Structure formats: structure tokens, C-alpha cells
Amino acid sequence: MGRWRDGRGELEIRGWEREEGEGEPVRVPLELACSYRARTRGLLGREAVDGAMLLSPAGSVHTFRMRMPIDVAYLDRRLRVLAVRTMPPGRLGRPRLRARHVLEAEAGAMERWGLRAGARVTVVVPDAPEGA
């Protein structure tokens, strides 16, 4: 957990009401923004997002210069959801004390996925090619 590179992967979401191993996790396409440059750009200027974007490390976000409202999930170091908020454009999110990562998605997406406080997520990235 934690040391990823910019790129693509998949987010697996397990609801807080289910025990680990019960039911199928929800799978969502994921963009990873781990470099300073990628985190700074985030979703700025986009009209839509396919799946979610993970900003890491991050403890807060803003929606200045965004064109759409977004859902924001604050994750702790174990990838457990601390809080989920919907933010309209032009807002500054409050920093979360224990947040180490932030997930962003189109407004309403996280509710459809069952992502809420207490849920656990897993970041799945493709294996690096040999010699990399």
C-alpha cells in the first residue's frame, strides 16, 4: 500500500457492512496521480471522469477551476474510507487529520459504488514489465 506511480489500474471496493470475502467487490477503472505534477492537475479542466482518480499522497483537495461537482473520499494509510463528500466547483476541502490518500469521481458515483465511511478499497495495478 502506498508507493504507486502515475498510471492506470483498478479500484476494488468492499462495503463496510459485508465481511471480507463475502460477495464480489465493486471494480472501478482507476487513474493514479502520485507525482506532484499529476496531483496538481488532478481532474482540472475535464468534463467527465471514467471511474475514479487516486491522489497519493494527499490529505485534502480543492475544486477551483473544475467544470463539474465531484465526490471525494478521504482514505487512511490502510485504504479505509474516513469520509465521503460531494464538492461543487470552486470549493476548498477541509484537510482530514488521518487522510493519506484522496479518491475523486463524478458526483454521485461513490454512492452507486457503495463507497462510504468504513468501506475498504484495494488498488490493483498491472504488473511492471520485466526489467523495469
C-alpha positions as CSV (number, residue, x, y, z in Angstrom):
1,M,0.0,0.0,0.0
2,G,1.2,3.4,-0.8
3,R,4.1,3.7,-3.3
4,W,2.4,3.8,-6.6
5,R,3.4,5.6,-9.9
6,D,1.2,7.7,-12.2
7,G,-0.8,5.5,-14.4
8,R,-3.9,3.3,-14.6
9,G,-5.2,0.5,-12.5
10,E,-8.4,-0.7,-10.9
11,L,-10.1,0.1,-7.7
12,E,-11.8,-2.7,-5.7
13,I,-14.4,-1.6,-3.2
14,R,-15.7,-3.7,-0.4
15,G,-18.6,-2.4,1.6
16,W,-18.4,-1.9,5.4
17,E,-21.5,-4.0,6.0
18,R,-20.0,-7.1,4.4
19,E,-17.3,-9.3,5.9
20,E,-14.1,-9.7,3.9
21,G,-14.5,-12.4,1.3
22,E,-18.3,-12.2,1.2
23,G,-19.8,-11.1,-2.1
24,E,-18.0,-9.7,-5.1
25,P,-16.2,-6.3,-4.7
26,V,-17.2,-3.5,-7.0
27,R,-14.5,-2.8,-9.6
28,V,-13.9,0.6,-11.0
29,P,-11.3,1.9,-13.6
30,L,-8.7,4.0,-11.7
31,E,-6.2,6.7,-12.6
32,L,-3.3,7.1,-10.3
33,A,-1.9,10.6,-9.7
34,C,1.2,10.1,-7.5
35,S,3.7,12.7,-8.8
36,Y,3.4,16.3,-7.7
37,R,2.5,17.3,-11.3
38,A,-0.2,14.7,-11.7
39,R,-1.7,15.5,-8.3
40,T,-1.7,19.3,-9.0
41,R,-3.5,18.7,-12.3
42,G,-6.0,16.2,-11.0
43,L,-9.4,16.5,-12.7
44,L,-9.0,20.1,-13.6
45,G,-10.5,21.0,-17.0
46,R,-12.2,17.7,-17.5
47,E,-15.9,17.4,-18.4
48,A,-16.1,13.8,-17.1
49,V,-14.1,11.0,-15.5
50,D,-14.1,7.3,-16.3
51,G,-14.1,5.7,-12.9
52,A,-12.0,7.4,-10.2
53,M,-8.7,9.1,-9.7
54,L,-6.5,8.4,-6.7
55,L,-4.3,11.3,-5.4
56,S,-1.5,9.9,-3.3
57,P,-0.2,11.2,-1.0
58,A,-3.0,13.8,-0.3
59,G,-5.0,14.9,2.7
60,S,-7.3,17.5,1.1
61,V,-8.4,18.7,-2.3
62,H,-10.0,21.8,-4.0
63,T,-12.4,22.2,-6.9
64,F,-11.2,25.6,-8.1
65,R,-11.3,25.7,-12.0
66,M,-13.3,22.4,-12.1
67,R,-16.2,22.1,-14.5
68,M,-18.2,19.6,-12.6
69,P,-19.1,18.6,-9.0
70,I,-17.1,15.7,-7.7
71,D,-17.3,13.1,-5.0
72,V,-14.3,13.0,-2.7
73,A,-13.3,10.1,-0.4
74,Y,-10.6,10.5,2.2
75,L,-8.6,7.3,2.8
76,D,-6.3,6.4,5.7
77,R,-3.0,4.6,5.3
78,R,-4.7,1.3,5.3
79,L,-7.1,2.4,2.5
80,R,-10.1,2.5,4.7
81,V,-12.6,5.3,3.9
82,L,-12.7,8.0,6.6
83,A,-15.3,10.3,4.9
84,V,-17.0,10.9,1.6
85,R,-18.2,14.3,0.5
86,T,-19.6,15.9,-2.7
87,M,-18.0,19.1,-3.6
88,P,-19.3,21.7,-6.1
89,P,-16.8,23.6,-8.3
90,G,-15.0,26.5,-6.6
91,R,-14.6,25.0,-3.1
92,L,-11.7,24.2,-0.8
93,G,-12.0,20.9,1.1
94,R,-11.1,20.6,4.7
95,P,-7.9,18.7,5.4
96,R,-8.6,15.3,7.1
97,L,-6.3,14.5,10.1
98,R,-5.7,10.8,9.3
99,A,-6.1,11.0,5.5
100,R,-3.2,9.8,3.4
101,H,-4.9,9.4,0.0
102,V,-7.9,11.0,-1.7
103,L,-10.2,9.5,-4.3
104,E,-12.1,11.7,-6.7
105,A,-15.0,10.7,-9.0
106,E,-18.0,12.3,-10.7
107,A,-20.7,13.4,-8.2
108,G,-23.0,10.5,-7.3
109,A,-20.6,7.8,-8.4
110,M,-19.4,6.8,-4.9
111,E,-22.9,6.3,-3.7
112,R,-23.6,4.0,-6.6
113,W,-20.5,2.0,-5.8
114,G,-21.4,1.7,-2.1
115,L,-18.3,3.7,-1.1
116,R,-18.9,5.2,2.3
117,A,-17.1,5.7,5.6
118,G,-15.8,2.4,6.9
119,A,-15.5,0.7,3.4
120,R,-12.2,-0.7,2.4
121,V,-10.6,-0.3,-1.0
122,T,-7.8,-2.1,-2.8
123,V,-5.7,-0.6,-5.5
124,V,-4.8,-3.1,-8.3
125,V,-2.1,-2.0,-10.7
126,P,-0.8,-4.1,-13.7
127,D,2.5,-5.8,-13.1
128,A,5.5,-3.8,-14.3
129,P,7.2,-5.3,-17.3
130,E,10.4,-7.3,-16.7
131,G,13.5,-5.2,-16.4
132,A,11.5,-2.1,-15.3
